[in-house]
Amino acid sequence: MGRYIATIRSPSSAERAFDYMADLRNFEEWDPGVRSSTLVAGTSQGRRQRMT
Protein backbone atom coordinates (compact mmCIF):
# COMPACT_ATOMS: atom_id res chain seq x y z
CA MET A 1 0.00 0.00 0.00
CA GLY A 2 1.26 3.44 -0.91
CA ARG A 3 1.97 6.01 1.74
CA TYR A 4 1.59 9.69 0.95
CA ILE A 5 3.02 12.45 3.10
CA ALA A 6 2.66 16.10 2.14
CA THR A 7 2.00 19.46 3.72
CA ILE A 8 -0.10 22.05 1.92
CA ARG A 9 -2.15 25.07 2.92
CA SER A 10 -5.88 24.72 2.40
CA PRO A 11 -8.93 26.85 3.14
CA SER A 12 -10.74 23.60 4.10
CA SER A 13 -10.81 22.19 7.59
CA ALA A 14 -8.50 19.24 8.30
CA GLU A 15 -11.54 16.95 8.57
CA ARG A 16 -12.96 18.04 5.20
CA ALA A 17 -9.56 17.75 3.50
CA PHE A 18 -9.03 14.25 4.95
CA ASP A 19 -12.48 13.13 3.81
CA TYR A 20 -11.74 14.37 0.29
CA MET A 21 -8.33 12.69 0.10
CA ALA A 22 -9.61 9.44 1.63
CA ASP A 23 -12.43 9.15 -0.92
CA LEU A 24 -10.86 7.16 -3.75
CA ARG A 25 -13.41 8.53 -6.22
CA ASN A 26 -11.50 11.85 -6.04
CA PHE A 27 -8.08 10.41 -6.92
CA GLU A 28 -8.29 11.24 -10.61
CA GLU A 29 -8.82 14.92 -9.71
CA TRP A 30 -5.52 15.29 -7.85
CA ASP A 31 -3.27 12.34 -8.84
CA PRO A 32 -1.99 12.70 -12.42
CA GLY A 33 -1.17 8.97 -12.51
CA VAL A 34 -4.85 8.01 -12.15
CA ARG A 35 -7.07 8.30 -15.23
CA SER A 36 -10.21 6.87 -13.65
CA SER A 37 -11.48 5.49 -10.36
CA THR A 38 -14.60 3.34 -10.19
CA LEU A 39 -16.34 1.84 -7.17
CA VAL A 40 -16.56 -1.93 -7.73
CA ALA A 41 -18.25 -3.14 -4.54
CA GLY A 42 -19.22 -1.94 -1.07
CA THR A 43 -19.83 1.50 0.34
CA SER A 44 -17.53 1.82 3.36
CA GLN A 45 -14.76 -0.18 5.00
CA GLY A 46 -13.89 -3.12 2.76
CA ARG A 47 -15.12 -1.48 -0.42
CA ARG A 48 -13.28 -2.24 -3.64
CA GLN A 49 -12.18 0.39 -6.11
CA ARG A 50 -10.78 -0.02 -9.63
CA MET A 51 -8.20 2.57 -10.62
CA THR A 52 -6.51 2.94 -13.99
Buried (B, 14 or more C-beta within 10 A) or exposed (E): EEEEEEEEEEEEEEEEEEEBBEEBEBBBEEBEEBEEBEEEEEEEEEEEBEBE
